[in-house]
């Protein structure tokens, strides 16, 4: 590890020196800010001052913001160091949480398409040694968390960490189908966070600890978003119109997946984000949904059986027919003939 640390320090010095020698002073300042925030140091997360220097690039022109995101992405995809990759992701995460609209706009549409694995780190692996290989699993996980953050923001129409005041009012205005879809997307984010590596002992590393702390902030934001929507679902289930069967199934499945994450989340965040009230609401609402679905299915069964009995009640015994023969009520203006059917020869 000492050798890797020394090589990393030398690489950082050379990279920063090269960046300061750029003929274009504007490009130089952008690259230096990015490099200083994403050094090879094995346990030191980027300081608030270094993150602030990167965020400040978003308060200039759109060209500067674009250059910042491009430099970060080049750094992220060009490194084989798990530590550099984690710091790049942490910087990107800070841009999502605290960055200007211009920076977020450039990130949201980089490189012109989003979606699953747009950071392209699902196969990332630092094979320097066994320890670095274990750190690589945290890179892959954290990349998925950052990606999911952007996907959720697109789905709900605003950034998770935004100070938007009418978030709860938005949930009230959603159609039942949209409400179910948004809950499903938010739960998928929780599932992604829950899929953290099993090497939780690596949280003793300050960089990994900071990464988990940042993911915990996202989780708290997601909890609030889910809670607002789950409460609205509970109110609607008791209404006259209610929620249709397909949406009930979708919601029950989502809440069951959410409850399945509880144990791992408490272990990952060391009970810092327990929030018993949240889990009580989820459990109670799910029970209400299950009961409502059961009643709907019973009503459907009664209607189905009722139709069958109604059809059977239109059949009579006729004493003039042979035993076992049935005579249907007249239909279409004529009696049905139950006599012997002649056989053509």
C-alpha positions as CSV (number, residue, x, y, z in Angstrom):
1,X,0.0,0.0,0.0
2,X,2.9,2.4,0.8
3,X,4.3,1.9,-2.7
4,X,0.9,2.5,-4.3
5,X,0.5,5.7,-2.2
6,X,3.9,7.0,-3.3
7,X,3.2,6.3,-7.0
8,X,-0.1,8.0,-6.6
9,X,1.4,11.2,-5.1
10,X,3.9,11.4,-7.9
11,X,1.2,10.9,-10.5
12,X,-0.9,13.7,-8.9
13,X,2.1,16.1,-8.9
14,X,2.9,15.4,-12.6
15,X,-0.8,15.8,-13.6
16,X,-1.2,19.1,-11.8
17,X,2.1,20.4,-13.2
18,X,1.0,19.5,-16.8
19,X,-2.4,21.2,-16.2
20,X,-0.8,24.4,-15.0
21,X,1.3,24.5,-18.2
22,X,-1.8,24.5,-20.5
23,X,-1.7,27.4,-23.0
24,X,-5.4,28.0,-22.4
25,X,-5.5,29.4,-18.9
26,X,-9.3,28.8,-18.7
27,X,-8.9,25.1,-19.4
28,X,-5.9,25.0,-17.0
29,X,-7.9,26.3,-14.0
30,X,-10.7,23.8,-14.7
31,X,-8.4,20.8,-14.8
32,X,-6.4,21.9,-11.8
33,X,-9.6,22.2,-9.7
34,X,-10.7,18.7,-10.8
35,X,-7.3,17.1,-10.2
36,X,-6.9,18.6,-6.7
37,X,-10.3,17.2,-5.7
38,X,-9.6,13.7,-7.1
39,X,-6.1,12.8,-5.9
40,X,-4.7,9.3,-5.3
41,X,-4.5,9.7,-1.5
42,X,-5.9,6.4,-0.2
43,X,-8.0,7.6,2.7
44,X,-8.5,11.4,2.5
45,X,-11.8,12.5,0.9
46,X,-11.7,15.8,-1.0
47,X,-11.9,18.7,1.4
48,X,-14.8,21.1,1.4
49,X,-12.5,23.8,-0.1
50,X,-11.6,21.6,-3.0
51,X,-15.2,20.6,-3.6
52,X,-16.2,24.3,-3.4
53,X,-13.6,25.1,-6.1
54,X,-15.2,22.6,-8.5
55,X,-18.7,23.8,-7.6
56,X,-17.6,27.4,-8.3
57,X,-17.0,26.5,-11.9
58,X,-20.8,26.2,-12.3
59,X,-21.3,29.9,-11.6
60,X,-19.4,31.0,-14.6
61,X,-20.3,30.3,-18.3
62,X,-22.0,27.2,-19.7
63,X,-18.7,26.5,-21.5
64,X,-16.9,26.4,-18.2
65,X,-19.5,24.1,-16.7
66,X,-19.3,21.8,-19.7
67,X,-15.5,21.7,-19.4
68,X,-15.8,20.9,-15.7
69,X,-18.1,17.9,-16.3
70,X,-16.0,16.7,-19.2
71,X,-12.8,16.9,-17.2
72,X,-14.4,15.0,-14.3
73,X,-15.7,12.3,-16.6
74,X,-12.3,12.0,-18.4
75,X,-10.7,11.6,-15.0
76,X,-13.2,9.0,-13.9
77,X,-13.0,6.9,-17.0
78,X,-9.3,7.3,-17.4
79,X,-8.2,6.1,-14.0
80,X,-7.5,2.6,-12.8
81,X,-7.3,3.7,-9.2
82,X,-10.3,2.9,-7.0
83,X,-9.5,5.9,-4.8
84,X,-9.5,8.4,-7.7
85,X,-12.7,6.9,-9.0
86,X,-14.4,7.2,-5.6
87,X,-13.4,10.8,-5.3
88,X,-14.6,11.6,-8.8
89,X,-18.0,10.0,-7.9
90,X,-18.1,11.9,-4.6
91,X,-17.4,15.2,-6.5
92,X,-20.2,14.3,-9.0
93,X,-22.5,13.5,-6.1
94,X,-21.8,16.9,-4.6
95,X,-22.6,18.6,-7.9
96,X,-26.0,16.9,-7.9
97,X,-26.6,17.9,-4.3
98,X,-25.2,21.4,-4.2
99,X,-24.2,22.4,-7.8
100,X,-25.6,25.1,-9.9
101,X,-28.4,24.5,-12.4
102,X,-25.9,24.8,-15.3
103,X,-23.6,22.1,-13.8
104,X,-26.5,19.8,-13.1
105,X,-27.8,20.4,-16.6
106,X,-24.5,19.4,-18.1
107,X,-24.3,16.3,-15.9
108,X,-27.9,15.2,-16.5
109,X,-27.3,15.0,-20.2
110,X,-23.8,13.7,-20.3
111,X,-22.8,12.3,-22.8
112,X,-26.3,13.0,-24.3
113,X,-28.0,10.0,-22.9
114,X,-28.8,8.8,-19.4
115,X,-30.2,5.6,-17.9
116,X,-28.7,2.5,-16.2
117,X,-24.9,2.4,-16.1
118,X,-24.4,5.7,-18.0
119,X,-21.2,6.2,-15.8
120,X,-20.0,2.9,-17.4
121,X,-18.4,1.6,-14.2
122,X,-20.2,-1.7,-13.8
123,X,-17.0,-3.5,-14.8
124,X,-14.5,-1.3,-12.9
125,X,-11.7,-3.2,-11.2
126,X,-8.5,-2.0,-9.6
127,X,-6.2,-5.0,-9.6
128,X,-3.2,-3.4,-7.9
129,X,-3.6,-5.8,-5.0
130,X,-6.4,-7.6,-3.1
131,X,-7.3,-4.6,-0.9
132,X,-7.7,-2.4,-3.9
133,X,-9.8,-5.1,-5.6
134,X,-12.1,-4.9,-2.6
135,X,-12.3,-1.1,-2.8
136,X,-13.4,-1.6,-6.5
137,X,-16.7,-3.1,-5.3
138,X,-17.4,0.2,-3.5
139,X,-16.7,2.1,-6.8
140,X,-19.2,0.0,-8.7
141,X,-21.8,0.3,-5.9
142,X,-21.4,4.1,-5.5
143,X,-21.5,4.6,-9.3
144,X,-24.9,2.8,-9.3
145,X,-26.1,5.1,-6.4
146,X,-25.2,8.3,-8.3
147,X,-26.8,6.9,-11.5
148,X,-30.0,6.0,-9.6
149,X,-30.1,9.5,-8.0
150,X,-30.3,11.1,-11.5
151,X,-32.8,8.6,-12.7
152,X,-35.1,9.3,-9.7
153,X,-34.8,13.0,-10.2
154,X,-36.0,12.6,-13.8
155,X,-38.9,10.4,-12.7
156,X,-40.2,12.7,-10.0
157,X,-39.4,16.0,-11.8
158,X,-36.9,17.6,-9.4
159,X,-33.6,16.8,-7.6
160,X,-33.8,14.9,-4.4
161,X,-31.8,17.4,-2.4
162,X,-33.7,20.4,-3.8
163,X,-35.5,22.8,-1.4
164,X,-38.7,22.6,-3.5
165,X,-41.5,23.6,-1.1
166,X,-44.4,22.0,-2.9
167,X,-43.1,18.4,-2.9
168,X,-46.1,17.1,-0.8
169,X,-48.6,19.0,-2.9
170,X,-47.1,17.4,-6.0
171,X,-47.8,13.9,-4.5
172,X,-51.4,15.0,-3.9
173,X,-51.9,15.9,-7.5
174,X,-50.5,12.7,-9.0
175,X,-52.8,10.2,-10.7
176,X,-53.0,6.7,-9.1
177,X,-50.9,5.2,-11.9
178,X,-48.2,7.9,-11.6
179,X,-48.1,7.6,-7.8
180,X,-47.5,3.8,-8.1
181,X,-44.7,4.4,-10.7
182,X,-42.9,7.0,-8.6
183,X,-43.1,4.8,-5.4
184,X,-41.6,2.0,-7.5
185,X,-38.8,4.1,-8.8
186,X,-38.0,5.5,-5.3
187,X,-38.0,2.0,-3.8
188,X,-35.6,0.9,-6.6
189,X,-33.2,3.5,-5.4
190,X,-33.4,2.1,-1.8
191,X,-32.8,-1.4,-3.2
192,X,-29.7,0.0,-5.0
193,X,-28.4,1.6,-1.8
194,X,-29.1,-1.6,0.1
195,X,-26.9,-3.5,-2.4
196,X,-23.7,-2.2,-0.8
197,X,-20.6,-4.5,-0.6
198,X,-20.4,-6.9,2.3
199,X,-16.9,-5.5,3.2
200,X,-18.5,-3.0,5.7
201,X,-15.2,-3.1,7.7
202,X,-13.7,-0.9,4.9
203,X,-15.9,1.9,6.3
204,X,-13.0,2.5,8.7
205,X,-11.4,4.1,5.6
206,X,-12.3,7.8,5.8
207,X,-13.0,8.0,2.0
208,X,-15.4,5.0,2.1
209,X,-17.0,6.4,5.3
210,X,-17.7,9.7,3.5
211,X,-19.1,7.9,0.5
212,X,-21.5,5.9,2.7
213,X,-22.4,9.1,4.5
214,X,-23.3,10.8,1.2
215,X,-25.4,7.8,0.2
216,X,-27.1,8.1,3.6
217,X,-28.1,11.6,2.8
218,X,-29.7,10.4,-0.4
219,X,-31.5,7.7,1.6
220,X,-33.0,10.2,4.0
221,X,-34.2,12.3,1.1
222,X,-35.7,9.2,-0.5
223,X,-37.4,8.2,2.8
224,X,-39.2,11.6,2.8
225,X,-40.3,11.2,-0.8
226,X,-41.6,7.7,-0.2
227,X,-43.4,8.7,3.0
228,X,-45.3,11.5,1.3
229,X,-46.5,9.2,-1.4
230,X,-47.3,6.2,0.9
231,X,-49.4,8.5,3.1
232,X,-51.3,9.7,0.0
233,X,-51.8,6.0,-1.1
234,X,-53.3,5.3,2.4
235,X,-55.7,8.2,2.0
236,X,-56.8,7.1,-1.5
237,X,-57.3,3.4,-0.6
238,X,-60.1,4.5,1.8
239,X,-61.8,6.7,-0.7
240,X,-64.9,5.8,-2.7
241,X,-62.9,5.3,-6.0
242,X,-60.0,3.5,-4.4
243,X,-57.1,2.1,-6.3
244,X,-57.5,-0.5,-9.1
245,X,-56.2,-4.0,-8.7
246,X,-53.1,-3.7,-11.0
247,X,-51.9,-0.6,-9.0
248,X,-52.6,-2.4,-5.7
249,X,-50.4,-5.3,-6.8
250,X,-47.7,-2.9,-8.0
251,X,-47.7,-1.0,-4.7
252,X,-47.8,-4.1,-2.5
253,X,-44.8,-5.6,-4.4
254,X,-42.9,-2.3,-4.0
255,X,-43.5,-2.0,-0.3
256,X,-42.6,-5.6,0.3
257,X,-39.2,-5.0,-1.5
258,X,-38.8,-1.9,0.7
259,X,-39.4,-3.8,3.9
260,X,-36.9,-6.4,2.7
261,X,-34.2,-3.8,2.8
262,X,-34.7,-2.7,6.4
263,X,-32.1,-5.0,8.0
264,X,-29.3,-4.2,5.5
265,X,-29.9,-0.5,5.7
266,X,-29.7,-0.4,9.5
267,X,-26.4,-2.4,9.3
268,X,-25.0,-0.1,6.5
269,X,-25.9,3.1,8.3
270,X,-25.3,1.7,11.8
271,X,-28.9,2.6,12.8
272,X,-28.3,6.3,12.1
273,X,-31.3,6.5,9.8
274,X,-33.6,4.1,11.7
275,X,-36.8,6.2,11.6
276,X,-39.3,3.8,13.2
277,X,-42.2,6.1,12.2
278,X,-41.4,5.6,8.5
279,X,-41.4,1.8,8.8
280,X,-44.6,1.8,10.8
281,X,-46.3,3.8,8.1
282,X,-45.0,1.5,5.4
283,X,-46.1,-1.6,7.3
284,X,-49.6,-0.2,8.1
285,X,-50.2,1.0,4.5
286,X,-49.1,-2.3,3.0
287,X,-51.5,-4.2,5.3
288,X,-54.3,-1.9,4.2
289,X,-53.4,-2.5,0.6
290,X,-53.4,-6.3,1.1
291,X,-56.8,-6.2,2.8
292,X,-58.2,-3.9,0.1
293,X,-56.9,-6.2,-2.6
294,X,-58.4,-9.3,-0.8
295,X,-61.8,-7.6,-0.6
296,X,-61.7,-6.6,-4.3
297,X,-60.9,-10.2,-5.3
298,X,-63.7,-11.5,-3.1
299,X,-66.2,-9.1,-4.7
300,X,-65.0,-10.1,-8.2
301,X,-65.5,-13.7,-7.3
302,X,-69.0,-13.1,-6.0
303,X,-70.0,-11.3,-9.2
304,X,-68.5,-14.1,-11.3
305,X,-70.4,-16.8,-9.3
306,X,-73.6,-14.6,-9.4
307,X,-73.4,-14.5,-13.2
308,X,-73.1,-18.3,-13.4
309,X,-76.1,-18.8,-11.1
310,X,-78.1,-16.4,-13.1
311,X,-77.4,-18.3,-16.3
312,X,-78.4,-21.6,-14.6
313,X,-81.7,-20.1,-13.3
314,X,-82.9,-19.7,-16.9
315,X,-83.1,-23.5,-17.3
316,X,-86.3,-25.4,-16.5
317,X,-87.4,-29.0,-16.2
318,X,-90.1,-29.9,-18.7
319,X,-92.3,-32.9,-17.7
320,X,-93.0,-33.8,-21.3
321,X,-89.3,-34.3,-22.1
322,X,-87.2,-37.3,-21.4
323,X,-85.6,-37.3,-17.9
324,X,-82.3,-35.4,-18.0
325,X,-83.4,-33.1,-20.9
326,X,-83.5,-29.4,-20.4
327,X,-85.7,-26.8,-22.0
328,X,-84.3,-23.2,-22.4
329,X,-86.6,-20.2,-22.2
330,X,-87.7,-18.9,-25.5
331,X,-85.2,-16.6,-27.2
332,X,-85.4,-14.7,-30.5
333,X,-89.1,-15.4,-31.0
334,X,-89.1,-19.2,-31.2
335,X,-88.9,-22.2,-28.9
336,X,-85.9,-24.4,-29.2
337,X,-86.7,-27.9,-30.6
338,X,-85.6,-30.6,-28.3
339,X,-87.0,-33.5,-30.4
340,X,-85.0,-36.1,-32.0
341,X,-82.6,-34.8,-34.6
342,X,-83.1,-36.6,-37.9
343,X,-80.0,-38.2,-39.4
344,X,-79.4,-37.7,-43.0
345,X,-78.8,-40.9,-45.0
